[in-house]
Amino acid sequence: MSADRLTSAVLLVAFHHRLTAPDADTGISLLAEAAGRSASPEAWRNAVAGAVFDGLLHDPVRLPEGALQCHWHLELTPKGVAAVRGLRKD
């Protein structure tokens, strides 16, 4: 699967699902399952990293105020929401 298609899948999953996991590996597994597409974990990680770099996703590793450890959470930025709306028109 091409990198662009994986990135689109990441954005669509982030738009339709609230994915939260205790760590990045579990988060990537949940993402792949929710997308229903086959790709290596490394390809999914690269798609998420690319979307973060492009300003479409917030950094998924979070340390909420008062928390004792980080967690992984997939969340679109406003630019990411606009990109998903563009994908849905196609």
C-alpha positions, -999 to 999 in steps of 0.1 A, spaced: 0 0 0 14 34 -9 24 59 17 -3 84 6 -30 57 10 -18 48 44 -17 85 55 -53 88 42 -63 57 62 -46 72 93 -66 104 89 -99 87 83 -94 64 114 -85 95 135 -116 112 123 -140 83 130 -124 66 161 -110 78 194 -79 57 197 -60 57 230 -35 32 241 -10 27 269 20 27 244 28 33 208 30 -3 198 -5 -10 210 -17 22 194 -3 12 160 -19 -22 163 -53 -5 172 -48 18 142 -41 -10 118 -71 -29 131 -94 1 128 -82 8 93 -88 -27 82 -58 -25 59 -27 -47 58 7 -30 62 37 -35 84 39 -18 118 68 3 104 47 15 75 19 26 99 45 43 122 59 62 92 24 72 81 17 86 116 50 104 117 45 119 83 10 131 93 25 147 125 53 163 104 27 177 79 7 192 108 -23 168 102 -21 150 136 -10 161 170 19 142 184 3 110 196 25 105 227 9 126 255 16 132 291 -17 147 304 -15 170 334 -13 151 366 -6 118 348 22 95 360 30 81 326 26 89 289 -1 74 267 -7 72 229 -37 91 215 -46 97 179 -60 132 173 -64 153 142 -53 190 141 -77 215 124 -56 211 92 -61 173 95 -99 177 98 -99 199 67 -78 172 49 -103 145 59 -132 165 47 -114 168 13 -109 131 12 -146 124 19 -157 145 -11 -138 123 -35 
